[in-house]
Amino acid sequence: MQAVLPDICLLGLNHKVAPVEVREQVAFAEPEIRQVLPDLLDEAGIDEAYLLSTCNRTELYAVGESAVQVELGLRRFLERRREAFYRRYGERLYVRTGQEAVAHLFRVAAGMDSMMLGEPQILGQVKAAYQLAMEVGATGSVLNRLLDFALAVGKRVRHETALGQGAISIPYAAVELAGKIFGHFERHTAL
């Protein structure tokens, strides 16, 4: 008898598909994540779960025997937890399964899927969300291995490439641009 390999599914919303006022409606704060991750494991077809919620994205990753069942479980969960958002903006959600979900997480951890290419905060956010998911018992062997690899990929990209050596945030980029336009700031202030 051949073992059934688990499927991974990602359901998410980020800065590429929705403005900040829409992203805010689906965001989860840390105390809420502690409560909802165990509930996500109660969804039919979901064996492991991870939730990454930052100012630029909310992404739910889950593992189960069938990507179709995992996606349905993620959608049911989000519809219950963010009903008004889901009714109005649910069509903006993207879905990635299998290798596409894995590749997406690696790009996120490396800062390649950020508003500012290479921004360093995302790697810490991925790690903090992972630690939280482990604390509440939401991850298992598949997501633990995947997230360990994602963190290693993010670190390696930072150390072995020039990604992130320029402007690392939107405010920093704005100040750099203003400096090019106005020259010196001795007689100017910025907010």
Backbone torsions as a table, in degrees:
resi	resn	phi	psi	omega
1	MET	NA	132.0	-178.0
2	GLN	-89.4	136.9	179.4
3	ALA	-70.9	143.3	177.5
4	VAL	-86.9	123.3	178.4
5	LEU	-81.5	139.1	-179.7
6	PRO	-72.5	152.7	175.9
7	ASP	-102.7	149.0	175.5
8	ILE	-114.2	142.3	179.7
9	CYS	-137.4	141.6	177.0
10	LEU	-120.9	131.6	172.4
11	LEU	-124.1	122.2	-173.9
12	GLY	-153.8	175.2	179.3
13	LEU	-146.8	131.4	179.0
14	ASN	-139.8	-173.4	-177.5
15	HIS	-63.1	-18.4	-179.8
16	LYS	-79.3	-25.0	-174.9
17	VAL	-115.2	-7.1	-177.2
18	ALA	-154.2	142.2	175.8
19	PRO	-72.2	167.1	-175.1
20	VAL	-56.9	-38.3	-178.1
21	GLU	-66.1	-25.1	174.9
22	VAL	-82.2	-42.7	179.5
23	ARG	-60.4	-36.1	179.3
24	GLU	-61.4	-30.4	-177.0
25	GLN	-71.9	-20.4	-177.9
26	VAL	-109.5	-3.4	-177.8
27	ALA	-67.2	150.8	176.7
28	PHE	-122.6	131.2	174.8
29	ALA	-84.9	160.8	-175.7
30	GLU	-53.9	-47.2	179.9
31	PRO	-59.4	-37.3	179.3
32	GLU	-70.1	-38.0	179.1
33	ILE	-59.5	-40.5	178.2
34	ARG	-58.4	-34.2	-179.8
35	GLN	-81.1	-39.2	-170.4
36	VAL	-86.0	-25.9	-179.9
37	LEU	-59.2	-45.7	175.9
38	PRO	-60.6	-35.2	177.1
39	ASP	-65.0	-35.3	179.0
40	LEU	-62.5	-34.3	178.4
41	LEU	-70.0	-16.9	177.1
42	ASP	-79.3	-13.4	178.6
43	GLU	-68.1	138.6	178.7
44	ALA	-57.7	131.9	175.3
45	GLY	90.2	-6.8	-177.9
46	ILE	-106.2	121.7	-179.5
47	ASP	-103.8	-29.9	-180.0
48	GLU	-140.8	152.2	-178.6
49	ALA	-149.3	152.9	178.8
50	TYR	-148.0	135.5	-178.2
51	LEU	-127.5	119.7	177.5
52	LEU	-109.9	115.1	-178.9
53	SER	-130.1	112.7	179.2
54	THR	-127.9	-176.8	178.9
55	CYS	-67.6	-22.1	-177.5
56	ASN	-106.0	-3.8	-177.9
57	ARG	-164.0	151.2	164.0
58	THR	-131.1	118.8	-178.6
59	GLU	-131.8	130.0	176.9
60	LEU	-109.2	123.1	176.6
61	TYR	-110.4	137.2	178.1
62	ALA	-147.0	155.7	-178.5
63	VAL	-124.5	140.7	175.8
64	GLY	-164.9	-173.5	-177.6
65	GLU	-77.2	-22.6	-177.1
66	SER	-136.5	123.0	179.4
67	ALA	-58.7	-35.5	179.5
68	VAL	-63.8	-46.0	179.6
69	GLN	-67.4	-37.5	178.6
70	VAL	-64.1	-46.0	178.9
71	GLU	-60.4	-44.3	178.6
72	LEU	-60.3	-41.4	178.1
73	GLY	-63.5	-41.6	177.9
74	LEU	-63.9	-41.9	179.8
75	ARG	-66.0	-43.0	178.0
76	ARG	-60.9	-44.2	179.2
77	PHE	-59.4	-50.5	-177.5
78	LEU	-67.2	-35.7	178.1
79	GLU	-64.0	-38.5	178.0
80	ARG	-72.0	-42.9	-174.4
81	ARG	-80.4	-27.2	-178.8
82	ARG	-136.5	59.3	-172.7
83	GLU	-56.4	-50.8	-178.1
84	ALA	-61.9	-44.2	177.2
85	PHE	-59.6	-49.2	-173.4
86	TYR	-61.6	-43.1	179.3
87	ARG	-62.6	-40.3	-174.1
88	ARG	-86.8	-37.2	-171.7
89	TYR	-124.9	8.5	-176.4
90	GLY	-55.4	-28.2	-179.4
91	GLU	-70.4	-15.1	179.0
92	ARG	-80.3	-15.7	-179.2
93	LEU	-63.5	140.3	174.4
94	TYR	-105.7	154.4	-179.9
95	VAL	-126.1	134.3	174.0
96	ARG	-132.0	139.7	178.1
97	THR	-129.2	160.0	175.2
98	GLY	54.5	-132.5	-176.7
99	GLN	-61.9	-31.6	177.6
100	GLU	-64.3	-38.9	178.1
101	ALA	-66.9	-41.4	179.1
102	VAL	-63.9	-48.7	-180.0
103	ALA	-60.5	-39.3	178.9
104	HIS	-62.3	-46.1	179.8
105	LEU	-61.6	-39.5	178.3
106	PHE	-63.7	-41.5	177.7
107	ARG	-64.2	-40.0	178.6
108	VAL	-62.4	-50.7	-177.6
109	ALA	-62.1	-31.3	-179.6
110	ALA	-81.5	-7.6	-178.1
111	GLY	82.6	13.9	-178.6
112	MET	-88.2	-6.4	179.7
113	ASP	-117.9	26.7	-177.6
114	SER	-100.5	161.2	176.0
115	MET	-58.9	-41.7	174.4
116	MET	-106.6	110.1	-177.3
117	LEU	-51.9	124.0	177.5
118	GLY	87.0	6.5	-177.9
119	GLU	-57.3	133.9	-170.8
120	PRO	-80.1	-19.8	-174.8
121	GLN	-64.0	-30.3	-172.6
122	ILE	-62.7	-36.7	179.9
123	LEU	-61.0	-42.8	176.4
124	GLY	-65.1	-35.9	178.7
125	GLN	-68.3	-40.4	176.5
126	VAL	-61.2	-44.2	-179.3
127	LYS	-65.3	-44.6	-179.7
128	ALA	-63.3	-41.1	178.5
129	ALA	-65.6	-36.6	177.5
130	TYR	-64.3	-47.4	179.4
131	GLN	-60.1	-40.8	178.8
132	LEU	-63.6	-45.3	179.9
133	ALA	-62.1	-38.6	177.8
134	MET	-67.4	-41.0	-179.6
135	GLU	-58.3	-38.2	-178.3
136	VAL	-91.3	4.3	176.1
137	GLY	75.3	26.0	-176.7
138	ALA	-88.0	-22.4	-179.6
139	THR	-95.6	162.8	177.0
140	GLY	-141.2	-159.6	-173.5
141	SER	-60.4	-37.0	-177.3
142	VAL	-71.4	-54.3	-179.2
143	LEU	-68.2	-34.3	177.1
144	ASN	-60.5	-45.3	179.9
145	ARG	-66.4	-44.4	179.9
146	LEU	-61.1	-46.5	-177.8
147	LEU	-70.0	-34.4	173.7
148	ASP	-60.8	-44.3	178.4
149	PHE	-65.1	-41.7	-179.0
150	ALA	-61.4	-42.6	177.9
151	LEU	-65.0	-39.6	177.8
152	ALA	-65.2	-40.7	177.5
153	VAL	-62.4	-46.9	179.7
154	GLY	-58.2	-45.1	179.1
155	LYS	-64.8	-42.8	-178.0
156	ARG	-64.5	-42.2	178.2
157	VAL	-59.9	-42.5	-179.4
158	ARG	-64.3	-38.6	-175.5
159	HIS	-85.0	-26.5	-172.8
160	GLU	-109.0	-0.1	179.0
161	THR	-131.6	173.3	177.7
162	ALA	-89.9	4.1	-179.5
163	LEU	-59.2	127.7	178.1
164	GLY	90.6	2.4	-179.8
165	GLN	-83.1	-13.7	177.2
166	GLY	-91.1	-141.1	177.7
167	ALA	-61.1	131.6	-175.7
168	ILE	-111.6	1.1	175.3
169	SER	-154.5	161.9	179.1
170	ILE	-64.0	-44.6	177.1
171	PRO	-60.3	-40.9	178.8
172	TYR	-61.5	-44.2	178.6
173	ALA	-63.1	-38.2	179.4
174	ALA	-64.9	-42.5	178.7
175	VAL	-65.7	-40.8	176.8
176	GLU	-60.1	-44.6	179.6
177	LEU	-65.0	-43.8	178.2
178	ALA	-60.5	-38.0	178.1
179	GLY	-63.2	-37.0	177.7
180	LYS	-69.2	-33.6	-178.3
181	ILE	-79.9	-47.8	-172.9
182	PHE	-98.4	-9.5	-177.5
183	GLY	79.9	-120.2	-176.9
184	HIS	-85.6	156.3	-177.1
185	PHE	-109.8	15.1	-176.3
186	GLU	-56.2	-36.7	-177.8
187	ARG	-106.9	15.8	-178.6
188	HIS	-124.9	151.8	171.3
189	THR	-123.8	159.0	-179.4
190	ALA	-136.7	145.6	176.8
191	LEU	-129.4	NA	NA
